[in-house]
Every structure is written in C-alpha cells, then in structure tokens.
C-alpha cells in the first residue's frame, strides 16, 4: 500500500477539476480526497496499492484535465489518508 499527496498547479480551479478527479477515481480500488487550496492549486491525497494509485494518476494525467495541469508534485505520506471511498472536501 502507498499513500500520496499530490498537488496540481495550472488552471485547475473553476473547471470541474475536483468533480472529474472523483469521477475517474470511481474506476479504481483506492480511497482518498481532493480539495481546492486558497493559493489556486488542487490537493489530492490517496491510498491504495502502488499499481492502482499509479494507474489512477496516469488516468488523471491522460484525461481532459491534462489541458489544465501545468505542474504535478507528489509527496509520499507516512500515514494512510483517512477517507471513506473517494470524496471532494470543502475545507
């Protein structure tokens, strides 16, 4: 199992980015969440088997969202992400 924090930069707010990511996540066996940040980035935290997480991140990168992503940064998390399924957070 792997837990990652991913930041997306670019034109990623106000374009349905979080909804699209949640929709893509439904096709994968993983848990996590996605939210907008005040600085204009989108943050994603995710848990799952390494292959499943990588396939999901590839699916996001190859989706229609690719036109909005200028930069993607990943950090490994020490502790698993607490989430029920995959959700959009509004905090």
N, C-alpha and C positions, 0 to 999 in steps of 0.2 A: 504494500500500500504506500501511496505517496500523497502528501498534502502540499499544495502550491498556492501562492499568492501571485496573481498576475495583474499588472497594470497596463491598461491600453491608453494610448495618447493619440490625439488627432481630432477629427470631427466626430466624436463618439457620444456626445450628449444631444438629445433632442432629435434623434434619428431612428428611434426604436431599437437601439443597440441592446439594452438590457433584455427587452422582450425577445429579441431574436436569439440572444445567447441562451435564455431559458428554454426557448423552443428547440434549439439544437441539442441542449442537454437532455431532453426527454428521450433521445435515441441512445443514451449511454447509461451504463451502470455506475453512477457516481453521485456524490452529494456535494452541496456547496451553495454558494450565493453570489450575487452580483449587485453592485450599487454604484451610483454616481458619487464622485467626490467634488468638493467645493472648488478645487483647482482646475476642473474641466476634464479630469481623467475619469476612467471607469475602473473599479477594482473588482476582481474576481477571486474568490477563494474556493478551492476544490479539493476533494478527497476521492481516491479510487485507486484501482490497480494501475500501475505505471502505464501499461499499454492502452488502457481505457482513457486515462487522462490525456495522454499524447494524441490519441485518435480524436478526442473531443476538441483539443486545442487546434489540431490541424483542420478539423471541420469548421471551426470558427474562422480561422485564417483563410480558408478557401471559399467561405460563404460570401454573400453580397456585402458583408461587413468589411471585407478587405479594402474596399474603396475608401473607408473612413479611418482605417488604422494607419497611423504614421509610425508608431513605435509600440513594441510589446516588451515588457520587462517581467521576468519571472524570479521569484524567491521561493526556496524550499522553506516550509514551515516545520517547526519542531513538534508541534501538537496538532492533532487532527482538527479539522474545521467542524464546528458544531452546527448542524443543519438537519432539517427534515426534508429529504428529497433535494431539489434544487429550487431556490427561491430568489425573488428580487427583494432586496432590502431597501428601505427608505429612511435610513438613519443618518 
